[in-house]
Amino acid sequence: MIFEPVVGLEIHAELQTQTKMFCGCRRVDTTQAAPNSAVCPVCLGYPGTLPVVNKRAIELALRVALALGCDVLPESVFARKNYFYPDLPKGYQISQYETPLASGGALRIVTPAGSRVVRLRRVHLEEDTGKLTHADGQPPASLVDFNRAGVPLLEIVSEPDLFSVEEVKAYTTAMRRLLRYLEVNSGDMEKGVIRFEANVSIRPAGSRELGTRVEIKNLNSFRSLVRAIDYEVLRQSERLARGQRVIQETLGWDETRGETTSQRSKEEAHDYRYFPEPDLPPLRIEADELARVRAALPELPDARRERLMSQYQLGAAEAEVIVEDRATADFFEASAHARPALAPRRLAAWLTSDLFGTLNALGRPLVDTHGQPALAPADFADLVERVVTGGITGPSGKAVLEEMLRGGRMPEAIVRERGLERIGDDAALREIVQRVVRENAAQADQVRAGKISVVQWLVGQVMKASRGRADPRLVQTLLEEYLSSGRDG
Ligand SMILES: [Zn+2]
């Protein structure tokens, strides 16, 4: 029997606020800051302290809810989710339970099979827990860092609406891109600012019913997420094939061993003894506040891709690459505006191949974390225009680009200084061709004797002699003309 996976995802995304969800502590980079250096009596759960809601966190959460087309509830309620764990100083987590910030909504995904919409269940606010580090040693110890405790988290819960690992990848990538566009989350997976939990079940392909699901916790990378789902689908298929049942339970993921491990039988909601947080009033979202957030939403990735395709005549694939990142799309549009006469597709091609390739080799981003681009969009457009109009050759263009990135200089200065102006159809180029033929008489004879493939080798010699300043197609034409003219210098 062929089984199909059914996956629902919970995405936990840190909100990029200055301070924590319910206190004035700074939100710090937990991979860099000294442990327990951003803590206070409120986020450490001291008796007698009172939480105060971070207004900025609400605004960022509303951005996401509106961008996903959710219904924002006029009133939502914070609740205490009670459980004991050493990374939870209060003994409960403030979350939203019965009435979340928003419900419904959808995200469009694109896979090789096509485009479709994944339905969402809810979006709610909560606070993060601290972080435990288990240290081997004598005696073994567990260390706790509360810098992360109380950091605002947005939980985005999908319906069980993903039916393959490809769809899971497409969904998580699209969600990460959206969160970055909305400037609510850096998308820095290595820093743990986005984490996943997956509900996974399987069913006979074509069936409409849902099988028994397991919940896999604490998946901190795209790679772990995909591996854990693959593993579970196989494990569950094998159980069903042997006539065994799938047990509903909560699982952990062991990255080293590549397998899920049973943590506990599935807890029910009543195990958490949820009740409304007595120290916080219900959260009311006024209509004018909602309208203000909606009006300030940036153009979203899907809309921007469509616009780039129609406004600049870009193909779907290159538009997709360019909108992947808001800063890249901004850079592309700024360079197109700098040289309106230049075909934008040429800019897009240079951006997605040569510029990205060179930046990768140099290990640099196009735009750094302070919003500073690696080169000015106008200079980039200037360079591409020089190549397109034939002022310099493609290979010279690549050399100039690399020097622009290394030295921060303008293309004109580099071209002039290094004498990179293209050698056109003129005496200079014919002279180089003749000299190369003279110096390589044996190869020239081979071509004359009919071994056409050797022409390419001679073209290479001429390109080398011209230091990349000649147009290779023109060189080939001149070589063929010269060799068939009967003269051999
Ligand atoms: Zn605090």
Boltz pocket constraint, residues with backbone or C-beta under 6 A from the ligand:
constraints:
  - pocket:
      binder: B
      contacts: [[A, 20], [A, 23], [A, 24], [A, 25], [A, 38], [A, 39], [A, 40], [A, 41], [A, 42], [A, 43], [A, 44], [A, 149], [A, 150]]
      max_distance: 6.0
